């Protein structure tokens, strides 16, 4: 039977099948709309829904024309049942061994060999061979393992987590003169500004020839860069738009698109986010690798008993470009790994890439599958090489896995190190010297958070240990590392009273418990948290918003110093210098708890034992902002006195606006309120904009509102009057 006849058979058979109502196009559109109006906390970045629609296309066709579909892994696509999956590639082994600890010659191309991996306590143990990995996946959920250590805390958080602000010399395309206090980032001299809350003095920005400051991405952890869909280096703005990278010249207050990088090489490529560091641009791209597979007893002699199905797999790539000439970017290298993108981080020249991949066992017998020759048919690939058995950690994740790889942007086609962890979905916190994985186990009064620590050294990854902590982490910033020590805030439920309660746990470099406070704020749970030096601040909520201040200077005996109760609650906290704290959240009715508008509060924390509310601004016309749950959406710079983010209003008249505020010492003042009317980030023609698809940045005297569709510039010296606007359409 020819390929055309096979495809005709599939099309005819598929046409006779009724699509389930739940995935009818109109139903999917309705659900996406409902999701937009009922936001919950989720990972940062623009959400892509292509995988949802693609799920409806995965079919398995039998002799009787029957169609069977089985929900697959974390990509949102469906996959074929294990019994009819594609056989693994490679030669079958006559020896039936379980795979050696080393790959065959040539298998490690593009991946450097590293020191032997260590266990993360008993939570994640290093596999001895592929046979152990096979057994762990085959067992489904696997045997649940308790993390070592006292059940006390878990976490993933950050330090002060502020936007990086830089000063650059506008007299040339690159900074070529060293000055006092200069930090070298990827070979480019930059002076860190106050956005990182280190109190640096801002340079004079009174003219085009003076050194001028510019904003960076708002970060979870100071010193650890994060990707985003908008970046600037002070001379150009780089924007992800319609699977392209657009480069806009903003020197001398110009606003002119001068470069474009056509990233997409296949119809399934999705350009997600990027890093810009000196002359190096690193782009995160996700793609689907789909194919039509045939399964039969004898595939060389087609019969009517043959099965067909769509095979699929998600890959994530890091593409690196030389942008020393922004008008003519040059591709320098690419690394890729299996799995859907979860997050990434960058420290120095090293990018750490985290992806999720569901591992399916091949049709082969165990003895055949676990040989080095056949492992690539079912073990996830990094740079087209199966992860080595000795780089795989076995947890209780069954067939779910997290892949972590490191790449040096100076050697953009090579993987420095990689590891794979069989685990349920985990949250991730990355410091300059380690990354932490944390996940919730159990429910209600018996919930604990399991935490594993992995050391990072020049891109090499190795486990340090693991621990469990009572409660669950409810805020991105509730976990923090300072000088190698971990601090974690959790919320749980008292086993006796059934009331919610909150806990603080302190650990040393090896995750040994050093101090704790338990049973805080009975009846409430943590909504927002932040750490500044040896102080922790967090907000809990029931019908009022208590702000707590805790002294961590004695890590064996942390103490609550102050508590302040006001109406409403904060979802996001950001330090405003060393003596003030901004909270962004909701105002509420103290009796009913009903939300009555977006609330912005300035707290005085100069005396931690006597916290004060200095002023609050309630925006009653708006009822949602992505900034509440995605810190990258927030521009917050105390030295420049700028606080900006996009807001949204749902109802009969949907609307959206970008709001830019300043603090005059007594109250908030509005510098700019710009209606948002383009279709950035939206999946339909609704009037309300997607507030996750906008960023506010400043460069010297200019302010810019940037989306995936447009850039508009405003002159800060002329009361933020509009200067220019360009569209990417």
Secondary structure by P-SEA (a helix, b strand, c coil): ccaaaaaaaaaaaaaaccccccccaaaaaaaaaaaaaccccccccccccccccccccbbbbcccbbbbbbbbcccccccccccccccccccccccccccccccccccccccccccbbbbccccbbbbccaaaaaaaaaacccccccccccccbbbbbbcccccccccccccccccccccccccccccbbbbbcccccccccccccccccccccccccccccccbbbbccccccccbbbbbcccbbbbbbccccccccccccccccccccccccccccccbbbbbbbbbbbbbbbbccccccccccbbbbbbbbbbbbbbbbbcccccbbbbccccccccccccccccccbbbbbbbbbbbbccccccccccccccccccccccccccccccbbbccccccbbbbbbbccccccccccbbbbbccbbbbbbcccbbbbbbbccccccbbbbbbbbbbcccbbbbcccccccbbbcccccccccccbbbbbbccccccccccccbbbbbccccccccccccccccccccccccccccccccccccbbbbbbbbccccccccccccccccccccbbbbccccbbbbbbbbbcccccccccbbbbbbbcccccccccccccccccccccccccccccbbbbcccbbbbbbbbbbccccbbbbbbbbbcccbbbbcbbbbbcccccccccccccccccbbbbbcccccccccccbbbbbbcccccccccccccc
